[in-house]
Amino acid sequence: MPPAAQLLIIEDEAVLALDLRATIQAEGYGVVGIAASGPRALELFGQHPEIAGVLCDIHLQGPWDGIETARRLLAVRPVPLIYLTALADQPTLDAALTTAPAAYLPKPVSAASLRAALALALHSIARPAAPAPAESAASADALTRDTILQLEGHVFIKDNNQFVRIPLADILLLEADNTYTTLVTASRKYALRLTLGAVLERLHFAQLVRVHRSFAINIQRVESFSDTETTVAGQAVPLGRQYREAFLKQFQFR
């Protein structure tokens, strides 16, 4: 039998964390450890490259909340992420969406909801190692204008009749217009027939932060900002009130 998928639990409520571990193990998965804080989670994540998924409390106590902890983990390497939350307002949920979680689980977590969330989250990593030629042909047929392919720090996006390579770090911002999203770099713009939320989910790039219902920006490319807008590569981008707190959390206050 293949080895069980190994998971990391990030939860500062000890009783809940132990119950989660017992439920996860009863479902046939492994648990590499339980972290009660963001720094401890990052330490365990670095020590265990076999981690296949993360369950993280949004309202985590300590220097980083759950969303910031998730961003730091995903900056190391992408893994499926499941958030746990007892109660979250809309701005918090919107901020959590920027990390492209696979699922949310309300507390207290039931065995049935956990089983379903784990199956969905881990499905994306259960790929056959060597697809047969027929499967390869089917995959090639599925490469459409909407397809985004990712290879380490780059994405491939279809432009006319070919896929072009774009370093993730070169993305300046994303701008949504109904069901289309424009990906903007310093030299080109690429139109994607996807919503902004769908693009953020597919890119798995923690540096892309949503600042407005129609905009997400590369936080590393911010030149200036005020209470109502940010400037990225000379372009003014509105900063929505409900996204302001999540935006400010990207910065270290000294």
C-alpha positions in Angstrom: 0.0 0.0 0.0 1.2 3.6 -0.7 2.3 5.5 2.4 -0.3 7.7 4.1 -0.3 11.4 3.3 1.3 13.4 6.0 -0.4 16.5 7.4 0.6 19.4 9.7 -1.9 20.8 12.2 -1.6 24.4 13.2 -3.9 25.0 16.1 -3.4 26.8 19.5 -6.3 25.1 21.3 -4.7 21.9 22.6 -7.9 19.9 23.1 -9.1 20.6 19.6 -5.7 19.9 18.1 -5.6 16.5 19.8 -9.1 15.7 18.6 -8.1 16.7 15.1 -5.1 14.5 15.1 -7.1 11.5 16.4 -9.8 12.0 13.7 -7.2 12.5 10.9 -5.3 9.3 11.9 -8.6 7.4 12.1 -9.2 8.4 8.5 -5.9 6.8 7.5 -3.7 9.9 7.2 -0.5 10.7 9.2 0.3 13.8 11.3 3.9 15.0 11.4 3.1 17.3 14.3 1.0 20.0 16.0 2.1 23.6 16.0 0.5 26.1 18.4 2.1 29.1 16.7 3.2 30.4 13.3 7.0 30.2 13.9 6.7 26.7 15.2 4.6 25.7 12.2 7.2 27.2 9.8 9.9 25.2 11.7 8.1 21.9 11.4 7.2 22.6 7.7 10.9 23.1 7.0 11.8 19.9 8.8 9.3 17.7 7.0 9.3 18.0 3.2 6.9 15.1 3.1 4.0 17.2 4.4 1.2 16.9 1.9 -1.3 19.3 3.4 -1.8 21.8 6.2 -4.8 22.4 8.5 -4.5 25.9 10.0 -6.7 27.9 12.4 -7.4 31.3 11.0 -7.5 33.0 14.4 -4.1 31.8 15.6 -2.6 33.4 18.6 1.0 34.6 18.5 3.1 36.9 16.3 1.3 35.7 13.1 -2.3 34.9 12.6 -3.3 31.8 10.6 -3.4 33.7 7.3 0.1 35.2 7.7 1.4 31.8 8.8 -0.1 30.2 5.7 1.5 32.8 3.5 4.9 32.1 5.0 4.5 28.3 4.5 3.3 28.7 0.9 6.3 30.9 0.2 8.5 27.9 1.0 6.6 25.5 -1.2 2.9 25.1 -2.3 0.7 22.5 -0.5 -3.0 22.2 -0.1 -4.3 24.3 2.7 -7.5 23.9 4.9 -8.5 26.7 7.2 -10.3 26.1 10.5 -12.5 28.9 11.9 -15.0 29.3 14.6 -16.2 32.7 13.3 -14.8 35.0 10.6 -16.0 38.3 9.2 -16.1 38.9 5.5 -12.8 40.9 5.3 -11.0 38.0 7.1 -12.4 35.5 4.7 -11.5 37.7 1.7 -7.9 37.9 3.1 -7.8 34.1 3.5 -8.8 33.7 -0.1 -5.6 35.3 -1.2 -3.8 32.2 0.0 -6.0 30.0 -2.2 -7.3 27.5 0.4 -8.7 24.2 -0.6 -11.4 24.4 2.0 -12.8 26.0 5.2 -13.9 24.0 8.1 -16.2 25.5 10.8 -15.4 24.6 14.4 -16.2 22.3 16.0 -15.0 20.1 13.1 -17.0 17.0 12.4 -15.5 13.8 11.1 -17.6 13.9 8.0 -16.7 17.4 7.0 -13.0 16.7 7.7 -13.1 13.6 5.6 -14.6 15.5 2.6 -12.2 18.4 2.9 -9.1 16.2 3.1 -10.3 14.2 0.1 -10.8 17.3 -2.0 -7.6 19.0 -0.8 -5.4 16.1 -1.4 -6.9 15.1 -4.7 -4.8 17.7 -6.5 -1.5 16.0 -5.4 -2.7 12.5 -6.3 -1.4 12.5 -9.9 -0.3 9.3 -11.8 3.4 9.3 -12.2 3.4 8.2 -15.9 0.2 8.8 -17.8 -0.5 6.5 -20.8 -0.3 8.0 -24.3 -4.1 8.3 -24.5 -4.2 10.2 -21.2 -1.5 12.5 -22.5 -3.4 13.2 -25.6 -6.5 14.0 -23.5 -4.6 16.3 -21.3 -3.2 18.1 -24.4 -6.7 18.6 -25.8 -7.7 20.1 -22.5 -5.1 23.0 -22.8 -7.3 25.9 -23.5 -7.1 29.7 -23.2 -8.3 29.3 -19.6 -5.4 26.9 -18.7 -2.7 28.1 -16.4 0.4 25.9 -16.1 2.8 26.4 -13.2 6.5 25.3 -13.0 8.3 26.3 -9.8 8.5 30.1 -9.9 6.9 30.5 -13.4 3.5 30.2 -15.0 2.7 29.4 -18.6 -0.3 31.3 -20.1 -1.8 30.8 -23.5 -1.2 33.8 -25.8 -2.6 33.3 -29.3 -1.5 29.8 -30.2 1.3 29.1 -27.8 2.0 29.1 -24.0 4.3 31.8 -22.9 6.5 31.7 -19.8 6.0 34.4 -17.2 8.1 34.6 -13.9 5.6 34.9 -11.0 7.8 37.7 -9.6 7.2 39.7 -12.9 3.5 39.9 -12.3 2.6 43.5 -11.3 -1.1 43.2 -10.8 -4.3 41.5 -11.8 -7.4 43.5 -12.9 -10.8 42.0 -13.2 -13.5 42.9 -15.6 -16.6 40.7 -15.1 -15.6 37.2 -16.1 -12.2 38.3 -17.5 -9.0 39.1 -15.7 -6.0 40.9 -17.1 -2.6 39.8 -15.9 -0.2 42.8 -16.1 3.6 42.6 -16.3 6.0 45.5 -17.1 6.1 44.6 -20.8 2.8 42.8 -21.6 -0.8 42.3 -20.6 -2.5 38.9 -20.9 -6.3 38.4 -20.9 -7.6 35.4 -19.1 -11.2 34.2 -19.4 -11.4 33.6 -15.6 -12.6 35.6 -12.6 -10.1 37.3 -10.3 -10.8 34.7 -7.6 -10.2 31.8 -9.9 -6.9 33.3 -11.1 -5.7 33.8 -7.6 -6.6 30.2 -6.7 -4.7 28.8 -9.7 -1.6 30.9 -9.4 -0.7 29.8 -5.8 1.5 32.9 -5.4 1.3 34.3 -1.9 2.8 37.7 -2.9 -0.4 38.5 -4.9 -2.7 40.3 -2.4 -6.2 41.3 -3.2 -6.7 45.0 -2.4 -10.1 45.6 -4.1 -12.9 43.5 -5.5 -11.4 44.1 -9.0 -7.7 44.2 -8.2 -4.9 42.1 -6.7 -1.3 43.4 -6.6 2.2 42.0 -6.2 3.0 43.2 -2.7 6.7 43.2 -3.6 6.0 45.8 -6.3 4.2 48.4 -4.2 5.8 51.9 -4.6 3.5 53.9 -2.3 0.1 53.7 -0.8 -2.5 55.8 1.1 -5.7 55.0 2.9 -7.6 54.7 -0.4 -5.1 53.5 -3.1 -1.8 51.9 -3.8 0.7 52.6 -6.6 2.3 49.7 -8.5 4.8 50.4 -11.3 3.3 53.9 -11.6 -0.3 52.7 -11.8 -2.8 53.8 -9.1 -4.8 50.9 -7.8 -7.8 51.4 -5.5 -7.5 50.0 -1.9 -10.9 48.9 -0.7 -11.8 49.4 2.9 -12.5 45.8 3.6 -9.1 44.7 2.2 -7.0 47.4 4.0 -6.3 45.4 7.2 -5.1 42.4 5.2 -3.0 44.6 3.0 -1.3 46.3 6.1 -0.6 42.8 7.6 1.9 42.3 4.7 4.2 44.8 6.3 6.4 44.5 9.4 5.7 47.4 11.8 8.9 48.7 13.6 
